[in-house]
């Protein structure tokens, strides 16, 4: 049961967005730029960063919806998404992405946990300054999104098919236009 009177029937963050559309717009735009806009990191890599941070924050809605979007980008490989959430250092992803996930995990704990050594390691694995920047911002933004979703105690359905459909939509269309409202309509 949400802590405030959120619109019924809208899952997760979409209920908060519907409650206060004027804050939803910039939050959607930020997610769109970070996860769907032009980047040298693939959509799957960026969604994996969002998924990993959300799993570390124990935000069911965000880790499941962004995990589904990552899987959609990765040829429906939900096993890889699960591997990354469980132990990304042992998962079959690039060393560069592993180094970026180390940084993302440090941001999730607190920005001051990011070290010069972790940044240098990411560079040695081929990460650019832009990729490091975007990793930090994705991790920081998802800490905010996760706390928004869970801090309002939003409704978080358990139906995997709903998340799969949502992930397909997010991977294909991004975050500007409302997508979760359509998934429940």
FIKOL-967042 format. One record per atom (N, C-alpha, C): x, y, z; residue in three letters. Coordinates in steps of 0.1 Angstrom, whole numbers, padded with zeros to 4 digits, always signed. Layout:
// residues N
XYZALA ...
END
This chain:
// residues 185
+0009-0012+0000UNK +0000+0000+0000UNK +0009+0012+0000UNK +0008+0021-0010UNK +0016+0033-0011UNK +0014+0042+0002UNK +0024+0049+0005UNK +0024+0058+0017UNK +0015+0070+0014UNK +0013+0074+0002UNK +0004+0086-0002UNK -0006+0081-0012UNK -0015+0089-0015UNK -0026+0085-0025UNK -0021+0086-0039UNK -0014+0076-0044UNK -0009+0075-0058UNK -0020+0070-0067UNK -0019+0073-0079UNK -0029+0068-0089UNK -0029+0052-0088UNK -0040+0046-0088UNK -0041+0032-0087UNK -0038+0025-0100UNK -0033+0013-0100UNK -0031+0005-0112UNK -0018+0008-0120UNK -0011+0018-0115UNK +0002+0021-0122UNK +0014+0016-0114UNK +0022+0008-0120UNK +0033+0001-0113UNK +0045+0010-0111UNK +0051+0008-0099UNK +0064+0014-0097UNK +0065+0029-0099UNK +0075+0034-0106UNK +0078+0048-0108UNK +0067+0055-0115UNK +0059+0048-0124UNK +0049+0054-0132UNK +0038+0060-0123UNK +0036+0055-0111UNK +0025+0060-0103UNK +0030+0074-0097UNK +0043+0075-0093UNK +0048+0087-0089UNK +0049+0098-0100UNK +0052+0093-0112UNK +0052+0102-0123UNK +0038+0107-0126UNK +0028+0099-0125UNK +0014+0103-0128UNK +0010+0113-0117UNK +0014+0111-0105UNK +0011+0119-0093UNK +0016+0133-0095UNK +0028+0134-0100UNK +0035+0148-0102UNK +0042+0148-0115UNK +0034+0151-0126UNK +0039+0151-0140UNK +0051+0161-0142UNK +0050+0172-0135UNK +0060+0182-0137UNK +0074+0178-0132UNK +0075+0168-0123UNK +0088+0163-0119UNK +0091+0151-0128UNK +0081+0144-0133UNK +0083+0132-0142UNK +0090+0136-0154UNK +0087+0147-0160UNK +0093+0151-0173UNK +0108+0151-0173UNK +0114+0159-0163UNK +0129+0159-0163UNK +0135+0145-0159UNK +0128+0138-0150UNK +0133+0125-0146UNK +0133+0115-0158UNK +0122+0115-0166UNK +0122+0107-0178UNK +0133+0111-0188UNK +0134+0124-0190UNK +0144+0129-0199UNK +0158+0125-0195UNK +0161+0125-0182UNK +0174+0121-0178UNK +0176+0106-0181UNK +0167+0098-0177UNK +0167+0084-0180UNK +0169+0081-0195UNK +0162+0088-0203UNK +0163+0086-0217UNK +0177+0089-0223UNK +0183+0101-0218UNK +0196+0104-0223UNK +0206+0094-0218UNK +0205+0090-0206UNK +0215+0081-0200UNK +0214+0066-0206UNK +0202+0062-0208UNK +0200+0048-0211UNK +0196+0045-0226UNK +0192+0055-0233UNK +0187+0053-0246UNK +0193+0062-0257UNK +0199+0073-0252UNK +0205+0083-0261UNK +0218+0077-0267UNK +0224+0085-0276UNK +0237+0081-0282UNK +0248+0079-0272UNK +0255+0068-0273UNK +0266+0065-0264UNK +0275+0055-0270UNK +0287+0054-0266UNK +0297+0044-0270UNK +0294+0031-0261UNK +0287+0032-0250UNK +0282+0020-0243UNK +0269+0016-0249UNK +0267+0003-0251UNK +0255-0002-0257UNK +0243+0000-0247UNK +0231+0000-0253UNK +0219+0000-0245UNK +0219-0011-0234UNK +0224-0022-0238UNK +0224-0034-0229UNK +0234-0031-0218UNK +0245-0026-0221UNK +0255-0023-0210UNK +0250-0012-0200UNK +0243-0002-0206UNK +0238+0009-0197UNK +0227+0004-0189UNK +0218-0005-0194UNK +0207-0011-0187UNK +0213-0020-0176UNK +0224-0027-0179UNK +0230-0036-0169UNK +0235-0028-0157UNK +0241-0016-0160UNK +0245-0007-0149UNK +0233-0003-0140UNK +0222+0001-0147UNK +0210+0005-0139UNK +0205-0007-0131UNK +0205-0019-0137UNK +0199-0031-0131UNK +0208-0034-0119UNK +0221-0034-0121UNK +0230-0038-0110UNK +0228-0029-0098UNK +0228-0016-0100UNK +0227-0006-0089UNK +0213-0008-0083UNK +0203-0010-0090UNK +0189-0012-0085UNK +0189-0025-0076UNK +0196-0035-0081UNK +0197-0048-0073UNK +0204-0046-0060UNK +0215-0038-0060UNK +0222-0035-0048UNK +0214-0026-0038UNK +0205-0018-0044UNK +0196-0010-0035UNK +0183-0018-0032UNK +0182-0031-0036UNK +0171-0039-0034UNK +0157-0033-0038UNK +0158-0026-0050UNK +0145-0021-0055UNK +0140-0031-0066UNK +0130-0038-0062UNK +0124-0049-0070UNK +0120-0043-0084UNK +0112-0033-0083UNK +0106-0027-0096UNK +0117-0023-0106UNK +0127-0016-0101UNK +0137-0010-0110UNK +0146-0021-0115UNK +0151-0031-0106UNK +0160-0041-0111UNK +0153-0050-0120UNK +0140-0052-0119UNK +0132-0062-0127UNK +0129-0055-0141UNK +0124-0042-0140UNK +0121-0036-0153UNK +0133-0033-0161UNK +0144-0028-0155UNK +0156-0025-0162UNK +0164-0038-0166UNK +0162-0048-0158UNK +0168-0061-0162UNK +0161-0066-0174UNK +0148-0064-0175UNK +0141-0069-0187UNK +0145-0060-0199UNK +0147-0047-0197UNK +0152-0039-0208UNK +0166-0043-0212UNK +0175-0046-0203UNK +0188-0051-0206UNK +0187-0064-0214UNK +0179-0074-0209UNK +0177-0086-0216UNK +0172-0084-0231UNK +0163-0074-0232UNK +0158-0071-0246UNK +0169-0067-0255UNK +0178-0058-0250UNK +0189-0054-0257UNK +0199-0065-0260UNK +0200-0075-0251UNK +0210-0086-0252UNK +0204-0098-0258UNK +0194-0097-0267UNK +0189-0109-0273UNK +0181-0118-0264UNK +0174-0112-0255UNK +0165-0118-0245UNK +0173-0127-0235UNK +0186-0123-0233UNK +0194-0131-0224UNK +0192-0127-0209UNK +0182-0132-0203UNK +0179-0129-0189UNK +0189-0136-0180UNK +0195-0147-0184UNK +0205-0154-0176UNK +0217-0145-0174UNK +0221-0138-0184UNK +0232-0129-0182UNK +0229-0118-0172UNK +0217-0113-0173UNK +0212-0102-0163UNK +0213-0108-0149UNK +0208-0120-0147UNK +0209-0126-0134UNK +0223-0128-0130UNK +0232-0132-0139UNK +0246-0134-0136UNK +0253-0121-0131UNK +0249-0110-0138UNK +0255-0097-0134UNK +0250-0093-0120UNK +0238-0095-0118UNK +0232-0091-0104UNK +0239-0100-0093UNK +0241-0113-0096UNK +0246-0122-0086UNK +0261-0120-0084UNK +0269-0119-0095UNK +0284-0117-0093UNK +0289-0113-0107UNK +0289-0100-0109UNK +0293-0095-0122UNK +0308-0098-0126UNK +0316-0099-0115UNK +0330-0102-0118UNK +0332-0116-0124UNK +0323-0125-0122UNK +0324-0139-0128UNK +0315-0140-0140UNK +0308-0130-0144UNK +0298-0131-0155UNK +0306-0129-0168UNK +0300-0134-0179UNK +0306-0133-0192UNK +0304-0119-0199UNK +0309-0109-0193UNK +0308-0095-0198UNK +0322-0090-0200UNK +0324-0079-0207UNK +0337-0074-0210UNK +0344-0069-0197UNK +0357-0069-0197UNK +0365-0064-0186UNK +0362-0049-0184UNK +0359-0042-0195UNK +0356-0028-0194UNK +0343-0026-0186UNK +0333-0034-0189UNK +0320-0033-0182UNK +0322-0037-0168UNK +0330-0047-0165UNK +0332-0051-0151UNK +0338-0040-0143UNK +0348-0033-0149UNK +0354-0021-0143UNK +0344-0010-0141UNK +0335-0008-0150UNK +0325+0002-0149UNK +0315-0002-0138UNK +0312-0014-0137UNK +0303-0019-0126UNK +0309-0017-0112UNK +0322-0019-0112UNK +0329-0016-0099UNK +0327-0002-0095UNK +0328+0007-0104UNK +0326+0021-0101UNK +0311+0024-0098UNK +0302+0018-0105UNK +0288+0019-0102UNK +0285+0014-0088UNK +0291+0003-0084UNK +0289-0002-0071UNK +0294+0007-0060UNK +0305+0014-0063UNK +0310+0023-0053UNK +0301+0036-0052UNK +0296+0040-0063UNK +0287+0052-0063UNK +0275+0048-0055UNK +0270+0036-0057UNK +0258+0031-0049UNK +0260+0032-0034UNK +0272+0029-0030UNK +0275+0030-0015UNK +0277+0044-0011UNK +0281+0053-0020UNK +0284+0067-0017UNK +0294+0072-0027UNK +0292+0084-0032UNK +0301+0089-0042UNK +0316+0090-0038UNK +0319+0092-0025UNK +0333+0093-0021UNK +0339+0079-0020UNK +0332+0068-0023UNK +0338+0055-0024UNK +0345+0053-0037UNK +0342+0061-0047UNK +0349+0060-0060UNK +0363+0064-0058UNK +0373+0056-0062UNK +0387+0059-0060UNK +0394+0062-0073UNK +0405+0069-0073UNK +0413+0071-0084UNK +0417+0058-0091UNK +0420+0048-0082UNK +0424+0035-0087UNK +0413+0028-0095UNK +0401+0029-0090UNK +0390+0023-0098UNK +0387+0030-0111UNK +0389+0043-0111UNK +0388+0050-0124UNK +0399+0047-0133UNK +0411+0046-0128UNK +0423+0042-0136UNK +0421+0028-0142UNK +0416+0019-0134UNK +0414+0005-0138UNK +0404+0005-0150UNK +0394+0013-0149UNK +0384+0014-0160UNK +0390+0019-0172UNK +0399+0029-0171UNK +0406+0035-0183UNK +0415+0024-0189UNK +0422+0016-0180UNK +0431+0006-0185UNK +0423-0005-0193UNK +0410-0006-0189UNK +0402-0016-0196UNK +0395-0011-0208UNK +0398+0002-0212UNK +0393+0008-0224UNK +0382+0018-0222UNK +0378+0021-0210UNK +0367+0030-0207UNK +0371+0045-0210UNK +0363+0052-0216UNK +0366+0066-0219UNK +0361+0075-0207UNK +0365+0087-0207UNK +0360+0096-0196UNK +0345+0098-0197UNK +0340+0098-0209UNK +0325+0100-0211UNK +0318+0087-0205UNK +0324+0075-0208UNK +0318+0063-0203UNK +0318+0063-0187UNK +0329+0067-0182UNK +0331+0068-0167UNK +0321+0078-0162UNK +0320+0089-0168UNK +0310+0100-0164UNK +0296+0094-0164UNK +0292+0088-0175UNK +0279+0083-0176UNK +0276+0071-0166UNK +0286+0063-0164UNK +0284+0052-0154UNK +0281+0058-0140UNK +0289+0068-0136UNK +0287+0075-0123UNK +0273+0081-0123UNK +0269+0088-0134UNK +0256+0094-0134UNK +0244+0084-0134UNK +0246+0073-0142UNK +0235+0063-0142UNK +0234+0057-0127UNK +0245+0054-0121UNK +0245+0049-0107UNK +0238+0059-0098UNK +0242+0071-0098UNK +0236+0081-0089UNK +0222+0083-0092UNK +0218+0084-0105UNK +0204+0086-0109UNK +0195+0074-0104UNK +0201+0062-0105UNK +0193+0050-0101UNK +0192+0049-0086UNK +0201+0054-0079UNK +0199+0055-0064UNK +0187+0064-0061UNK +0186+0075-0069UNK +0175+0084-0067UNK +0162+0077-0071UNK +0162+0071-0083UNK +0149+0065-0088UNK +0145+0054-0079UNK +0155+0046-0074UNK +0152+0035-0065UNK +0145+0040-0052UNK +0151+0050-0047UNK +0146+0056-0034UNK +0132+0062-0036UNK +0130+0068-0048UNK +0117+0073-0051UNK +0106+0063-0051UNK +0109+0052-0059UNK +0100+0040-0060UNK +0097+0034-0046UNK +0107+0031-0039UNK +0106+0024-0026UNK +0101+0034-0015UNK +0106+0046-0016UNK +0102+0056-0005UNK +0087+0059-0005UNK +0081+0058-0017UNK +0066+0060-0017UNK +0059+0047-0015UNK +0066+0036-0014UNK +0060+0022-0013UNK +0050+0020-0025UNK +0055+0022-0037UNK +0047+0020-0049UNK +0043+0006-0051UNK +0032+0004-0058UNK +0028-0010-0062UNK +0038-0016-0071UNK +0043-0028-0068UNK +0053-0034-0076UNK +0049-0048-0080UNK +0042-0050-0091UNK +0036-0063-0095UNK +0047-0074-0096UNK +0043-0086-0095UNK +0052-0097-0095UNK +0052-0105-0108UNK +0043-0100-0118UNK +0041-0107-0130UNK +0053-0106-0140UNK +0061-0116-0142UNK +0073-0115-0151UNK +0069-0111-0165UNK +0058-0115-0170UNK +0054-0111-0184UNK +0052-0096-0185UNK +0047-0090-0175UNK +0045-0075-0175UNK +0059-0068-0176UNK +0068-0073-0169UNK +0082-0067-0169UNK +0089-0070-0182UNK +0086-0082-0188UNK +0092-0085-0201UNK +0087-0075-0212UNK +0074-0073-0212UNK +0068-0064-0221UNK +0073-0050-0219UNK +0074-0046-0207UNK +0079-0032-0203UNK +0093-0031-0208UNK +0101-0041-0206UNK +0115-0041-0210UNK +0117-0040-0225UNK +0109-0047-0232UNK +0109-0046-0247UNK +0106-0032-0252UNK +0095-0026-0245UNK +0091-0013-0249UNK +0102-0003-0246UNK +0108-0004-0234UNK +0119+0006-0230UNK +0131+0004-0239UNK +0135-0008-0243UNK +0146-0010-0251UNK +0144-0004-0265UNK +0132-0006-0270UNK +0128-0001-0284UNK +0126+0014-0284UNK +0119+0020-0274UNK +0114+0033-0275UNK +0120+0043-0265UNK +0127+0038-0255UNK +0133+0047-0245UNK +0123+0051-0234UNK +0126+0063-0229UNK +0120+0067-0216UNK +0112+0080-0217UNK +0112+0087-0228UNK +0105+0100-0229UNK +0090+0098-0228UNK +0084+0090-0236UNK +0070+0088-0236UNK +0066+0078-0225UNK +0055+0080-0219UNK +0051+0070-0209UNK +0050+0057-0215UNK +0055+0047-0208UNK +0055+0033-0213UNK +0047+0024-0203UNK +0049+0026-0190UNK +0044+0017-0181UNK +0029+0018-0180UNK +0024+0030-0182UNK +0009+0032-0182UNK +0003+0024-0193UNK +0010+0023-0205UNK +0005+0014-0216UNK +0005+0000-0212UNK +0015-0005-0204UNK +0017-0019-0201UNK +0005-0024-0192UNK -0001-0015-0185UNK -0012-0019-0176UNK -0026-0015-0182UNK -0026-0008-0193UNK -0039-0003-0198UNK -0046-0014-0205UNK 
END
